[in-house]
Amino acid sequence: MMEVDDPSVKGAMLTNTGRYAVPTIDAEAYALGKKERPPFVPRDQSSSEEDEDPVPDELLCLLCKDLMTDAVVIPCCGNSYCDDCELTRTNTHL
């Protein structure tokens, strides 16, 4: 912890001694500021991105065959589906 005199310093907390302090890691981060990437700047593709590992089968939806979004597990059989695919599946089987 790094003691500060001004309680309005971002991230300042009151310690058990009655002094204000900021966690050291936070003080360093606040000093550096946030570094943002400008929007709409094309990303450089590295060679490692080209050789990406395939998505494991257990992360693929059994219905749409895509990466599951908002995955749900069906209690009766233990299969996993996208939430939207599951809703579609149950509504068509009613």
C-alpha positions in Angstrom: 0.0 0.0 0.0 1.2 3.5 -0.8 0.0 6.3 1.5 -1.6 9.4 -0.1 -2.5 12.7 1.5 -5.5 13.5 -0.6 -8.6 11.2 0.0 -9.9 12.1 -3.5 -7.0 10.3 -5.2 -8.5 7.6 -7.4 -8.6 4.3 -5.6 -7.8 5.7 -2.2 -9.0 3.7 0.8 -9.0 4.5 4.5 -6.6 2.3 6.4 -7.0 1.0 10.0 -4.5 3.8 11.1 -6.8 6.5 9.8 -4.6 7.4 6.8 -5.5 7.1 3.2 -3.6 4.6 0.9 -3.8 3.3 -2.6 -2.7 -0.3 -3.5 0.8 0.1 -5.1 -0.3 -1.7 -8.3 -3.2 0.6 -8.6 -1.0 3.7 -8.1 1.3 2.5 -10.9 -1.7 1.8 -13.2 -3.3 5.2 -12.5 0.0 6.9 -13.2 0.4 5.2 -16.6 -3.2 5.8 -17.6 -5.3 3.6 -19.9 -3.8 2.8 -23.3 -6.4 2.2 -25.9 -6.0 1.0 -29.4 -7.6 3.3 -31.9 -10.8 2.0 -33.4 -11.0 0.6 -36.9 -7.2 -0.1 -37.1 -6.7 -3.4 -39.0 -5.0 -6.0 -36.9 -1.7 -7.5 -38.1 -2.1 -11.2 -38.3 0.8 -13.0 -36.8 1.9 -16.3 -38.1 0.6 -18.0 -34.9 -2.9 -16.9 -35.8 -2.7 -18.7 -39.1 -1.8 -22.0 -37.4 -4.6 -21.9 -34.8 -5.7 -25.1 -33.2 -9.1 -26.3 -34.2 -11.9 -25.8 -31.7 -12.4 -28.9 -29.5 -15.5 -30.9 -30.4 -16.9 -30.4 -26.8 -17.2 -26.7 -27.5 -19.2 -27.1 -30.7 -23.0 -27.1 -30.6 -24.4 -30.4 -31.7 -27.2 -28.6 -33.7 -25.5 -25.7 -35.5 -22.0 -27.1 -35.4 -20.6 -23.7 -34.4 -18.8 -22.6 -31.2 -21.5 -22.6 -28.5 -22.9 -19.3 -27.3 -24.6 -19.1 -23.9 -24.2 -22.9 -23.6 -26.8 -24.9 -21.8 -26.6 -28.5 -20.6 -29.7 -30.6 -21.0 -30.2 -32.5 -17.7 -31.8 -35.6 -19.2 -28.9 -36.5 -21.5 -26.1 -34.2 -20.5 -25.7 -32.8 -24.1 -24.7 -29.2 -24.5 -26.2 -26.8 -27.0 -26.3 -23.0 -27.7 -29.1 -21.4 -25.7 -30.8 -20.3 -28.9 -30.5 -23.7 -30.6 -31.9 -25.4 -27.6 -34.9 -23.0 -27.6 -35.5 -23.7 -31.3 -35.1 -27.5 -30.7 -37.6 -27.6 -27.8 -40.1 -25.4 -29.6 -40.1 -27.6 -32.7 -40.5 -30.8 -30.7 -43.6 -29.6 -28.7 
